[in-house]
């Protein structure tokens, strides 16, 4: 017989040492925090890094220590086995967090839990030996219950990577702090098991830093047995309308009686809605409640639960979890004393790198924040509101994708198809819909079919690219704002001192000239000239297109930055192609996958595309960055700041093109940039996470991205300026260009951090 937990012990010392080798001065420790004690808020890792790995698994606990603030506290939901041993499991039933239903089939039982009939696999029916002992070398098939991911929207690829851990196992990792949560003391008493005796016995050999429970009787029974300077007792609040059984009061009622709570606890743990409630539309109420100040006045610390990166946040946060944490720890009025998180890297960065940042804080990272249709993640794209917000959010460059109206007016709109960005489908314009294969597949009503006056009267519509995941953007403003002509856009930018430049993108130029008689390149040049951009140097003008022939029209303008956008995901580029690009462009826009390719949302490695482009004197901008967690690879921990950091620090790109410029602009000012990056600001290590996936669960191999060739870049000149009559139905069908092709290339090596060392060691186990 052998115990699989012992296999992980050699890893511990290395991980702890490395997790502490960070620049503590960069972590905001000297800030005068508005907590009860004045100390920095605590980061509590619920089940470790349970947002990625299975809750309470070895990987989850060790990764939490590696990627969090040095004083991170590991949270364990304690359950008792039949023989009275304490194990860490997030729920009273084990079937949703382990594979026990497969390992110990037909061993489920039926019990009444808090008055509710419940069937499942309960720890009280199994000894620790039954749950955790492995029969070694028995046909090379170890039989043991393993932990699994209990939240089905998260990846199951790490299931089976760890056995069920006891509290003593977690203590053996020597974390900075341990928090034990006792959720079902009354249930265990019914089965002749005592949580009180267990924690008192445990405290003789393990330092319990925090002990919480939603049951008044339990905390009252142990309060006199613990030294408050060594172990803090915390009363956990459940939903407001739930009944605390020993007092027969609702938790809402108890939240108004802190004098009573102070008799048996030194702190409270409350859901975040107790502080910042939301309305029916999921927007924050204008002001927080007084519960934090009330608790602090009573001498109680306030810890807050229910922080997850991968759920729908209040729309006020724009899917940015760092923004949510800052609203609890650094809002100017109060700071909670700690946050309970499934993704401890995010509150660590919020507290250590982003708290105390003023809007005018100096940039610490040199890269450009370029908007995508303005602040289109929060407002309808390319409207005056989207541009004004992008400016106030801190964008360096605002963009205008130029479209042409029927009467030849250039204006800003993200798509030439009005179905995509307006409510035109609800109006009586169906007679103007058509299919134009040269532009896109499917039917559309295109901008050149309406006059500018008609377009001005259309209602903008916010984009919702992740609606299939039931994630929508800022519904209160989904139809707000008005569209701008190119001239109005240029005037707005010219009169804004905080902007460094504008980006104007031009697509479908050949079709517009040849078929619709609309000379878009000439219209853009005229607008820039009339707006005075030819004679000023304070604002950079960037002209972007996927068409090299379009960009050649602007190359002679020495004060313009010509930007070539490569539509395809690529893994490399031929020297001849790079030489051609340099002949007509100053910079390049590439996709995120061209830098870090992925398979099934796991990064598979890194290309050398950025380095190759920069070696030819080309700046590299990457698109498109969004805040929604479903847009990001698992390696970024459902945190857009981690993703941005991985591209800026890990790949050394020159700029990001983003629908949420506030997030990127805030990252640019973070306080942790220096020679000694804290571990929670280390970039993702492409390919490392994929290598520790449970054997047999690897995602399917994807075909490699193509290599950019010279033929992909060289294009025919634009058609003659002599206009043709429009072809009925939108013109003849066209054949789309063939995609680039080529041979595979070895990926580049990037920034090596403690996170990479973590994964390297795991692979040696």
N, C-alpha and C positions, 0 to 999 in steps of 0.2 A: 504494500500500500504506500502511496505517496500523496503529498498535497501539492497541487499545482500552484498555489499561491507562493510557495517558496521560490519558484523559478523567477519571480519578478524582483526579489530583494536586491540583487547586485546592481540593478539599474537605479535604485533610489538615491544613493549618495551622490552619484554623478549629476542627476537631474536637479537635486536640491541646490548643490553648489553652483551649477550653471544658472539656475533661475535667480540666484541672488547676485550674480555678477552684472549689475546694472548701475547706471548713474543715478543714485538716489536723489541727487540734487535736482534732477529733472522731473521729479515726480510730485511736485507741488507740496512737499511736506512742510514747508515754512509758511504756507498760506494761512491766514487767520480764518479758519473754517467756522461756520455758524452752526456747528454741531453742539450737542450738550456739553461735551468736554473740551471743545475747541480743536480736537484732533481730526485728522483726515478721515473721511467716511470709509467704512470698512467694505471690502468686496467679499461676499460670501458665495462660494461656488456650490450651487445646488447639485449634489451628486457628482461633484467635480465639473468637468467641461461636458455637461450632459447635452448641450445643444448639438454636439458632434458625435461623441462616443456614447455608448449605452450608459444610462444613469448608474452611478455607483460602481463603475468598472475600474479596473486598474489603470487603463489608459486615461479615462476621464479624470481621475484624481491626480495623476502625475502630470498630465498636460495642463491642468488648471494651475498647478504650482509653477509650471514653467512659463506660462504666458500671462501671469497676473502680477499685480502689485506684490512686493515681497511679504506683506503681512496678510495675504489672502487666507481666508478661513474655509476649510472644507466642511461642507454640510452633509450629514448622514441622517436619513430617515431610519430610525431604529425599529426593527421588528425582532421578535423573539421566537426562537425555535422551540421545539417540543422539550428539549433539554435545557432551556433557559439561556441559550447563547444569543448574543446580540449580533444581528447581521444588518447590513445597509441595503435597503430596498425601498423604492419610492412609494410603494403602495402596500396595503395590508395583504392583498392578493399577489401572488408571485407570477401568475400566468401572463400578465401583461408586460413584465419586465425581465423574464427569464424564459428559457426553453423547457421549463419543468413539465409542461403538458405533453411534451414529446418524450422526455427522459423518464418520467414517472407517470405513465399513462394510467387512467382510471383511478387516480388517487385524489381526485377532487372531492370536496366536501361542501355541505350546505350549512351556513351559519346565519344568524341574525346579527347584523352590524349596525349599531345605532338605530335599531328599530326597523332596518331594511333587510329583507331576506336576500342573501347573497350566496352565490355558488362560485367556487374557484379552488385554487390550490393555496392553502394557507400555511404559513411557516409553522404554526402551532402543531401541525400534523406530521412534522418531519424533524428528525434530529439533525444537528449540524453535520454529522458524519454522512447522513443520507444525501445531504445537499452538496457537500463540498469535497468528498474524498474520491480520489481517482484510483482505479485499478490500473497500475502502470503496465504498459507493454502487453496488454491483453488483446492480441490480434491488431496491435497498433491502433486501437480504438478506445480512447479514454472515455469513461462514463462518468459524467459530472454535469450538474446543472450549470449552465452558463447564462450570463446576463445578455439581454437583448434590448434593442431600442423600442421603447414603449409608445413613442409618438410617431405615428405612421407616416407623417409628412416628412420626417427626417430619414436620412439614409440608413438602411439596414445592413450596409456593407461591413460593419464592424461587429455584427452580432457574433456571439460565440468566442470573442477575443479574451474574455475574462471570466473567472469563476465568480460565484457569489462571495463577497468579502465580509468578514466580520469587522466590528468596530476596532478590534485590536489590530487587524490587518491595516486599516487606514492609519491608525496611530503609528504603526511601524514605518510608514512613509515619512514620519517626522515633519508633518506640515507645521506652518507657523501657528495655526490654531485649528481646533476641532469644534464644530457645532453639532450637537445631537438634538434631533427633533423627535419628541415622543408624541405620536399622534393618536394612539389608540390604547391608552392605559386601561380604560374601562373594559375593553374587549379582552385584553390579556388577563385581567383579574377574573373574568368569567371562566377562564381556562386554567385557573390556579397558577398563573404566572405573574410575577411582580416586577413591573418596570422600576418601581422604587428601589427594591433590593438589588436589581441588576445595576442601575447607575451608581448606587452607593458602593457596591462591590467594585465596579469598574474604576471608580474614582481613586481607588487605592493604588492603581498601577498606571492609569492613563489620566493625563490632565484634560479635563473637560472645560473648555473655555466658555462655551455658551450651551445652555440647556433650555430648550423651548418646548411648549406644549399649549394646545388650545383648551386644556382641561384644568380648571382652577384647582380641583382637588389634588391632582398630581403635584402641581407646583407648590401648593400649600403643605403637602406632606414631606417635601424635601427642603424647603426654604431654610430651615434651621440647621440642616446638615451640611450646607455648603458655605464656604467662605466667599462672600461677594467680591472680594478682591482677586479671587482666583477663578471663580465660576460665576458667570452672570446668568440669572434666571430671566427668561423672556416669555411673556404671555403672547401667544399667537392668536390673532383675530382671524376668524373665518368670515364668510359672507355675512353682511349686515343682518339679514333676516334669519340666520340660523340660530338655533338655541344651544347655549352652553348648558349641558345637562345638570351639572352639580348645583348651579345657581338658578336654573330655569329662566334665565334671562337671554335676550338676544345679544349678539355681539355688538350690535349698534347701541343698545342700551349700556353695555359695559364700557363702550368707548367714551361715555360721558361720565364715568366714575373712576378717574385715575387715582384718586385717593385710596380707593379700595385695592386697586391693582398694585399700588406701591407697597402694600403690606406683604406681598409674596413675590414680587418681581422688580427688577431694576430696569427693565426695558419692555417694549412692545414690538411685535412684528405684525404689520398690517398690509393688506393688499394696497396697491398704488392708487386704486380708485377712492380709498378713504381720504387721500390727500388732494388728488386732482380728478374729480368726477367728470364724466363726459355726458353730453346731452344725447338725445335720441338719435342724432345724426352722427355721433361719434366724434364730435369736436369737444375740446376741453371747455369746461365752464370758465367764465372770465377770470375768476379768482379761485385760489385753492381754499380748502377748508382751514380751520384754525387748529386742526388736530396736532400738528407738529409743535406749534408754540404752546398749546395746552399741555401736551405731554412733557415738554421740556420744563415748563413752569412747575410741573409736579415732580421733577427730578427723574423722569423716565427717558431713556434713550429710545429713539425711533428707528426701527429697521423696516424696510419695505420689500414686499415680495411681488411676484408675478411679472418679472422682467424677462422677456424673451425677444430675441432678434427676429425670429421667423414666424411672427404672427402679425395680424393687422394692428398697427399702432393707431392712436388718434391721428386724424388727418393733420393736426397742427404740427406733427413731427416730420411729415413728408417722408415716411418710411426710413427715417434716420435714427437708429437706436442711440447713438451718441447724444443727439439732441434731446432725447427723452431723459436720459440719465442726468444731463446737465440741468434739466428743469427741476430735478429733485435735489441735486447737490450744490448747485451754483446759480440759483435764481435771483440772488441779491437780497432776499428776505430771510431765508432759512436754508439749512442743509440737514438732510436726514443723516442719521448716524451710520447707516449701512444699507447696502442693497443686496438682495438675494437674486442671483442671476444664473441662467443656464449657459451663458456665454461670458465668462468672467474677464476675457480679454477686452471686451468693449467697455464695461465700467472702469476697468483699470486705466485704459487710455483716456476715457472721459475725465477721470479724476486726476491722473498724472500728467496729461498733455494738453487738455483743452479747457480745464477750469480756469477761471480768472482771465480768459482772453477778452480783451476789449475789441470792439469792432475795428478800431484803427490800429490794432497791434501790427507790428512790422512783419512782413513775410519772412519765414525761416527757410523756405524751400523755393528754389528757382525753377518754376515751370508755369505755363500759361493755362488759365482756366477759361475755356472757350464755351460759350453757351451752345445748346442745340435747340434751335427755334426759340431762343430766349429761355426763360425758366419754364420750359414746357412740361416739367414734371409736376408743377403746381398750378399752372394756368394754361388756357388754350394757347398753343404755339403761335409765335409770330404776331401776337397782338401787342398793342401798346402796353398792356398790363404785364405781359410776359417779359417784355424788354425792360420796363421800369424795375420790375422785381429782380431780374438778372443783374441789373446795375447795382441796386441796393444790396443784393446778396453778395456782391464782391467779384463778379465776373471781370476778367481782364479784357476779354473780347466778346462782343455780341455779334450774332450771325444773322444774315438775311439770305435765305434761299430764294432767289429771284424767279418769279413767275411773270407771265405776260397776260394781260387782259386782251379781249378782242379788239379794243381800240388802241392797243399799243402802249399801255401804261405798265411799267415795271413795278411790281410790289412784292412784299415778303410773304411767303407761305411755304410750309414744310412739304407740301405735295402738290403736284400739278393737277391731281385728281381731287376735286372739291368734295367728293364723298368722304374723304379721309379726315378733313379738318373743319368741316362746316356741317350745318344741319340741312343742307340743300336737298337731301333725300326726302325731307318732309314737305318740300315745296313743289310747286307745279313747274319743274324744269325737266321733266322726264323726256320731253321731246328733243332735248339737247344731249342726251346720253349717247355714247358711241363706244365702239371697241377699236382701239388703236394699238395693234401688237407692237409697233415700234417703240411705244412708251411703256406699256405694261399689259399684262394679261388681264382679262376681265373687262367689264363695262365700267365706264366712268363718265362724269361730267367734268370736262377739263376747263382750266382757267381761261383759255383762249376762246371759249364758246360764250363767255359773258363779258359785258362791258365792265369797266371799273365801277361805274355807278351801281350796277347790279351786284357786283361783288361786295361793295361797301355795305349793302343792305342785308348781306347774309349774316347769320348768327354763327360765331366761332364755336368750335367743339373741342374740348380737351381730349388729348389722346389717352387711351386706356389699353396699352399693349399687353397687359397681363390680366385682362378681365376674365379669361378662362380659369384663372386661379382665384376668382372672386376678389381681386384687388383692384380698386378703383382709385382715381386721383381726385382729390379736392372737389367733391361734388357741389359744394356751395358756389364754386366759381367755374363750373364746367362750361358755361356759355358766356363768360365775361370777356370784356375787352373789345377792341376794334382793330381791324387790319390797317397796316401802314403801307403807303407807297414807298418805293426805294428812297425817294427824295426826303420824305418825312423821317425815315429810319436814319438816314445819314445826318440829318439835322439834329436829331435826338442824340446821336453818338458824339457829334462834334461839340455839342454844348455840355458834355459830361466829362468833367476833368478826371474822374477816377478810371475811365477806360483808357486802355493803351491802344486799342484799335478795333477795327470791324472786319468781319469775314463775310464775303459775298460769294455764294455758290451759284453756279450756272450749270444746268443740265438740260438735255433735250434741245440743245441749240440748233443742231442740224435740222431736226424736224420742224422747229418753229420757223426757221428761215426758209427752208425749201417748200414746205407744205402750207404753212399758215402766213407766210410773208411777214413774219415778226422778227426783226433783227435785234435779238436780245443782247448780244455783245455790244453793239453800238449804243443801245439804250442804257446799258450799265456805264459805259465810258462817258456818255453825255451827262448822266446823273452825277457821277463822281466829279466831273469837271465843274459842273454848275454849283455843286455843293462846296467847292473850294478845296477838294482833297488833292488836287494836283499840285497845289502851291503851298501846302502846309506839311510840317514834319512831326507834329505832336501826336498825330494818330496814324497808326500803321494800317495800311489797306492790304487785306489778304483776299486773293481771288482763288476760289476753289472750284475744281471740276474733275470729273472722271475722264474727260475728253481732252487729250493733249492738244488737239487743234484749237479748242476754245482758249486754252491757256496761252498758246502762241500769240493770240491777239493782244495779250496783256504783257508779254515778256518785255517789250520795249519800254514799258513804264518802270523806270529804275527804282522808283520809290514804292512800288507795289511788291508784296510777297506773293509769289505764284505757288499755289498749293495743289499738288496732284493727289487725288483720292483714289486709292486702289480698292475697288469694290470687293474683289475676291479675298477669301482667306488664303494666305500664302505661307510657305515655310521657308522660302529663300527667294533670291532674285539673281538672275544672271548678270554678270558684269556689263554686258552689252545693254541690258535693260536699264541698269542703274545709270550708265553713261548717257543713255537717251533721256532719261528723266531729268538728269542734271542739266541737260541742254535746254529745257524749257521750264523747269520748276526749281524753287528754292526749298521746298519742304514737301512732306508727304503725309497723308492721312491713311492709317491702316486700321484694321479691326483688332479687337482684343485677342481674338483667336490666332491672329498672325504673330502675336507675341508669345502667348501662353495657350497652346492648343489644349483641348479637353476631350474627354470621352465620358458620356453619361454624367456630365458636370463635375468630373474629377480632372484636375490639371494633369496632363501626361508628361509635361516637360516644358522647356523653353527653347525658342528658336533664336537664331542670331540675326533676325531681320532688322531689328532696331540698330544693332551695331553696324551692320552692313550699310544701311542707309546713311547713318551718321558719318561713316568713314568716307562717304562720297560727298560730304558737305551738305547733306540734307537734314533739316530738322524733322522730327517725327512726332506727329500728333496721333492719339489713339481715340477711337470712338466705339460705341457710345456707352457712356457710363450712366447707369440708372440706380436709384436707391432701393427699388424693390428687391427683396432677398431672393426671389425666384429668378432674377436676372444674373445671379452670381454663382460661380462655382463653389462647391462645398469648401474648398480650401480657403475661402475668404470669410468663413464663419458667419454668413448672413449679415455682414457688416460692410457697407459701402466704403467706409474709411479704410478698412483693411485692404479692400480691393484697390483703391486709389494708391495707397502706400506701396502696395506690391508692384505697381507699374512705375511709380515715380522713383522709389528707392531701389526696387529690385531690377527694373529694366531700364532705368535712366531715360525715360521718354521726355520730350520737350513740352508736352502739354496734353491735357485731357479735354475731350469734347463731351459735355455732360448736360443732361436734362435737369439736373439739380445743382446749379452752380454754388448754392450756399454751402453744401457739404464739402465740395472741393476747395472753395475759398477758405473755409474754416481750417481744413487740413493744412493748407499752405501756411497758416499762422501758428501751427502747433508748437508747443514749447519743448518738444523732445528731440528735435533734430540736432544732432551733434555727432561727434566721433564715437560716442558710446551710446548706441540706441538701447533704450530699455527693451526687455524681451517682448513686451506687449506692443511694441512698434516695429518688430521685425517683419519683413515682408514674407509672404507665402513662399514656400519652397516647392516649385512645380514638380510634380511627380512623386514627392515624398509621401504625401498622404495616401496616394493610390497604392503605394508599395506595402502599406500595413493593413490593407483590406484583408478581411478573413479569407484564407485560401478557398478557392472555388467560387468566390463571389465577385471576382473582377468584372468590370463592365466590358462589353464586347469591344474588340479592337476596331478603331475607326481608320478608314483609308487616309493616308497622309495628305495634307494640303499640297496643292501644286506649287511649282516654282514659277515665278514671274519671268517671262521671256521677252525678248525684244519685240516680237510680233504682237504681244499683248499691249505694248505701249504705243507703238507707231500707229497712227490713224490717218485717214485721208483728210485733206483740208476741208474746212467748212464749205458748204455749197455757195454758189454765186449769190451775191446780194440781190440779184434780180428775183423778185418774188414770183412764185407760181400761184395759180389759182388753187384753192383748197380742193382736195379730192373728196368726192362724196363718201360719207361714212368714215372720214378721218384718214384716208390715204391707203396705199397698198400695204399688204403685210410685209414684214421684214423678218429676216432670220437673225436671231440674236448671236453675238460673237461667241466663239468657242471659249470655254474656260481655259485658264493657264494650265500648263502641265509641266512635269519635270520629275527629277529624281529626289529621293529623300536626303535630308541633311542632318548632321548631328546637332542637337540643340546646344545652345550656349550655356555656360555655367554662370550663375549670378550670385548675388550676396548670400553668404553663408551665415546663418544665425543659429541661436540656441535651438530654435525650432527644428532646423535641419539635423542638428546633432541628436535631438530627441528621436526623430524618426530613424536615424542611422542606428542608434543603439537598439531600438525596438527590433530592427531587422536581424540583429545579432542574437536575439533571444532564442 
